[in-house]
């Protein structure tokens, strides 16, 4: 699949969103995802099935990566890549992606996928292989609106795992979106920020805090990199400023920052996640950051939001492929009790 083909199909699916509004009112995102996964499996040729279909209890379901996974110029991820799919299979795969994300999340995800072509131009072949066709689809178990199954859509800077039970997405984590560059600095797309809301709402959060509160929230070091390939985040006790030490207005700003991440998920999934946060208590959520405040370009920074049910991790520490410092974002939403539906057991 060429970058242009990817964008054309993605644009087509976005254009169909309005047509599907009525269906969305009566159909859960899990039911839509199930329908598309069933269609995807039905489209596979015999030689493709072993690459794309796994048992629900296969250990592979818990393996996830958002960094380049390749050796000797070949991908090492499991699953069926877009480049080995027919045009119809690619369309169904992107429909699966659309079912597992909001309209905003889908646009973010396909933009991230398309950035592989930009990296190819910037790096001139010096570095990892950049290939927009290296996004992989894996299905775990038998898609059904009465049983439990899962799927993963993953490639460089994108790792989305879904667990579905009785037609409902009970887990949409790990949920990782990343962007290199964080802001495109030159060319026709100059000024584009694929994950700009994660920066803008962070700035708003810091601006809402007093100097004393900022001192409590600020950590002596940058947060470590997001840990891949684990089924439960191992981050330890929360650090920073707890929401019970914030005013109601400050808590509203914090809520908007959390919503910037939940907003990548389908509405019903995001609503369930936010309700769990409310039930556990917004006062128990903590905000912490390290490094700069994002107001000065090129200064590394990171932040973490942690509550009893969820974890948000954000890092902008690496240089981009055009050598601009601190212009490379990694961000994730995780489930504290365990991803892949483990927390709901």
Secondary structure as the mmCIF struct_conf table of DSSP 4:
data_model
#
loop_
_struct_conf.conf_type_id
_struct_conf.id
_struct_conf.beg_label_comp_id
_struct_conf.beg_label_asym_id
_struct_conf.beg_label_seq_id
_struct_conf.end_label_comp_id
_struct_conf.end_label_asym_id
_struct_conf.end_label_seq_id
HELX_RH_AL_P HELX_RH_AL_P1 UNK A 3 UNK A 15
TURN_TY1_P TURN_TY1_P1 UNK A 16 UNK A 17
HELX_RH_3T_P HELX_RH_3T_P1 UNK A 18 UNK A 20
HELX_RH_AL_P HELX_RH_AL_P2 UNK A 21 UNK A 26
BEND BEND1 UNK A 27 UNK A 27
HELX_RH_AL_P HELX_RH_AL_P3 UNK A 29 UNK A 43
HELX_RH_AL_P HELX_RH_AL_P4 UNK A 46 UNK A 52
STRN STRN1 UNK A 53 UNK A 54
TURN_TY1_P TURN_TY1_P2 UNK A 56 UNK A 57
HELX_RH_3T_P HELX_RH_3T_P2 UNK A 59 UNK A 62
BEND BEND2 UNK A 67 UNK A 67
STRN STRN2 UNK A 70 UNK A 71
TURN_TY1_P TURN_TY1_P3 UNK A 72 UNK A 73
STRN STRN3 UNK A 74 UNK A 75
BEND BEND3 UNK A 79 UNK A 79
STRN STRN4 UNK A 80 UNK A 81
HELX_RH_3T_P HELX_RH_3T_P3 UNK A 82 UNK A 84
BEND BEND4 UNK A 85 UNK A 85
HELX_RH_AL_P HELX_RH_AL_P5 UNK A 87 UNK A 99
TURN_TY1_P TURN_TY1_P4 UNK A 100 UNK A 100
BEND BEND5 UNK A 101 UNK A 101
HELX_RH_AL_P HELX_RH_AL_P6 UNK A 103 UNK A 123
TURN_TY1_P TURN_TY1_P5 UNK A 124 UNK A 125
BEND BEND6 UNK A 127 UNK A 128
TURN_TY1_P TURN_TY1_P6 UNK A 132 UNK A 133
STRN STRN5 UNK A 135 UNK A 140
BEND BEND7 UNK A 141 UNK A 141
BEND BEND8 UNK A 145 UNK A 147
STRN STRN6 UNK A 148 UNK A 155
TURN_TY1_P TURN_TY1_P7 UNK A 156 UNK A 157
STRN STRN7 UNK A 158 UNK A 165
TURN_TY1_P TURN_TY1_P8 UNK A 166 UNK A 167
STRN STRN8 UNK A 168 UNK A 171
BEND BEND9 UNK A 174 UNK A 174
STRN STRN9 UNK A 175 UNK A 180
BEND BEND10 UNK A 181 UNK A 183
BEND BEND11 UNK A 186 UNK A 187
TURN_TY1_P TURN_TY1_P9 UNK A 188 UNK A 191
TURN_TY1_P TURN_TY1_P10 UNK A 194 UNK A 195
HELX_RH_AL_P HELX_RH_AL_P7 UNK A 196 UNK A 208
BEND BEND12 UNK A 209 UNK A 209
HELX_RH_AL_P HELX_RH_AL_P8 UNK A 211 UNK A 217
STRN STRN10 UNK A 218 UNK A 219
BEND BEND13 UNK A 220 UNK A 221
HELX_LH_PP_P HELX_LH_PP_P1 UNK A 222 UNK A 228
BEND BEND14 UNK A 229 UNK A 229
BEND BEND15 UNK A 231 UNK A 232
BEND BEND16 UNK A 237 UNK A 237
BEND BEND17 UNK A 240 UNK A 240
STRN STRN11 UNK A 241 UNK A 242
HELX_RH_3T_P HELX_RH_3T_P4 UNK A 243 UNK A 245
BEND BEND18 UNK A 246 UNK A 246
HELX_RH_AL_P HELX_RH_AL_P9 UNK A 248 UNK A 262
TURN_TY1_P TURN_TY1_P11 UNK A 263 UNK A 264
BEND BEND19 UNK A 265 UNK A 265
HELX_RH_AL_P HELX_RH_AL_P10 UNK A 267 UNK A 280
HELX_RH_3T_P HELX_RH_3T_P5 UNK A 282 UNK A 284
STRN STRN12 UNK A 286 UNK A 291
BEND BEND20 UNK A 294 UNK A 296
TURN_TY1_P TURN_TY1_P12 UNK A 297 UNK A 298
STRN STRN13 UNK A 301 UNK A 306
BEND BEND21 UNK A 308 UNK A 309
STRN STRN14 UNK A 310 UNK A 316
BEND BEND22 UNK A 318 UNK A 318
TURN_TY1_P TURN_TY1_P13 UNK A 321 UNK A 322
BEND BEND23 UNK A 323 UNK A 323
BEND BEND24 UNK A 325 UNK A 326
STRN STRN15 UNK A 328 UNK A 335
TURN_TY1_P TURN_TY1_P14 UNK A 336 UNK A 337
TURN_TY1_P TURN_TY1_P15 UNK A 339 UNK A 341
HELX_RH_3T_P HELX_RH_3T_P6 UNK A 342 UNK A 344
#
